[in-house]
Amino acid sequence: MNMRLFERLAETDFVRKAIEERADLSAFREKPSFRVLLGVFAIGFSYVIGWPAISALGALAVYLQEPLWIAIGGPLLYGLSHLVFLFGMYLSGAKYSKIFLRWATRVALERFMNRGR
């Protein structure tokens, strides 16, 4: 790997602070709020109303011999699953994503930098 790339990444504020502050995952030990739990549930539910529901709708369309069920209902369900996913992300917030990203960045950069030495 190109060490110069990792050195340039390590100079950015985000990476430098993550390394200096020894970013960790300790925030995940806290009990999540109801809002965060509801957001995670909505994200999980969006996967259920995504492809599995579209597949079931397709099977129903074949069984009933009505292709409009899947032609119209498929894109509508897929769009609904995206809206539910975005709603879940809104409820959950970016807090935990940022914590995880800081930790993953620190760990990855430290490993790559140590490998090059």
RAHUDA-V777742 format. One record per backbone hydrogen bond with DSSP energy under -1.0 kcal/mol. NH is the residue of the N-H (numbers start at 1). CO is the residue of the C=O. If there is no record, write none. Layout:
# RAHUDA-V777742
[[NH/CO] [NH/CO]]
This chain:
# RAHUDA-V777742
[[6/2] [7/3] [8/4] [9/5] [10/6] [12/9] [16/12] [17/13] [18/14] [19/15] [20/16] [21/17] [23/18] [28/25] [29/26] [30/27] [37/33] [38/34] [39/35] [40/36] [41/37] [42/38] [43/39] [44/40] [45/41] [46/42] [48/44] [49/45] [54/50] [55/51] [56/52] [57/53] [58/54] [59/55] [60/56] [61/57] [62/58] [63/59] [64/60] [66/61] [69/66] [71/67] [72/68] [73/69] [74/70] [76/72] [77/73] [78/74] [79/75] [80/76] [81/77] [82/78] [83/79] [84/80] [85/81] [86/82] [87/83] [88/84] [89/85] [90/86] [91/87] [92/88] [93/89] [98/94] [99/95] [100/96] [101/97] [102/98] [103/99] [104/100] [105/101] [106/102] [107/103] [108/104] [109/105] [110/106] [111/107] [112/108] [113/109] [114/110] [115/111] [116/112]]
